[in-house]
Amino acid sequence: MRAFASLRRRGDFSRLRQRGRRVATPSLTVYRADSPPARGLPLVGISTGRAVGGAVVRNRVRRRIRAILDELFKDHLPPQRLLVEARPASANLSFERLQAELVRAIGA
């Protein structure tokens, strides 16, 4: 079972992009909301556009980000709203480098 719930509605993604604090790295952009989620579970959205690569590549990047976030939220991150957007450079990163960038962007 995942340690977080998924953002599903387009409005939630838009709201985080507009009102959230943005942190950009060479391969990721992370938006974080100031207010914690109501239920206590973290809410996470992951976005990978076509510029990242084909469907196989985009899904691999999404799975890696999901695994990293699952590990982080199980360990020590407080509940929060996050939107992680993958950039094209994320397709070429190893799991460890992607993890390091995501941890740095979130501030964990």
N, C-alpha and C positions, 0 to 999 in steps of 0.2 A: 504494500500500500504506500502511496506517495505521501510525502510529508507536507504537501501543499495542494491547494485547489487551483484549478485553471480559470483564467479569465476567458470568457467565451463571447461576450457581446462586443460588437464593433464600437459602441459608445464607451465602453470601459477602456478599450485601447486608446481611443481618441482623447478621453479625459486624462489618462496618464501622460500621453504625449504633450498635452497642453499645460497641465498643472503640475506635473511631477518634476522633480529635480533630475537633471540630465547629467550623466557622466559618460564620456566617450573615450574609447580606447581604439587602437588601430583596427581591431576586428569586431568590436561590439559597441553598442550604445545601450545604456541601461537607464531607465526612468524609474524613479522611486517616489511613491506618494508619501505625503506627510502623515496622513491619518491611517491608523492600523485598520485591518478588516474587522467587520462586525463579529464574525463567528469565532475568531481566534486562530483560524487556519490562515497561513499566508496565501495570498492570491498572486498567481504568476501567469504572465502571458509571454509566449515566445514567438517571435516573428522572423521568418527567413524569406526574403524576397527572391525573385528569379535571378537577380544579379549574383547571388551566392553560388549558384550552379544548377545542375539538373535536379530532378526529383530525388534521386538517390543521395546526392550530396547534401541537399537541403534537409532531408530526413535524418541523415547521419549527424549533421550539426545540431539539429533539434534534439535528438536522443542524447547527445553528449551534454548539451546545456541542461537538459532535464535531469540527467544523472548527477551532474555537479551540484545543481540546486537542491536536489533531494538530499544529498549528503550534507550540504551546508545547513539546511533547515533542521535536519535531524540532530545535528551536533549542537549548534549554538545561536543561530540567527533568530531574532525576535520576529513575530508575525508582522508582515508588511505587504504592501502592494508593489509588485515589480513588473516591469515590461522589459524584456531583453530582446533587442533587435540585432540579428547577426549581419555583419558586413561581409563583402566578398572575401576578405582576407581570412575569415574564420574557417573557410573550407580547407585551407592548407595547413592549419595549425595542428600540432599533436594534442592529445587529450590534456597532458600536463600543462602545456602553454595556454590552452584555452581556459583551463581551470584557474591558473594564476591570474590571467586577465580578468576573469569574472569575479574572482575574490577581491582583486584590487578595485574593480569598478563598484562593487557593492559596499566595500569598506569593512568586510568581515575580518 
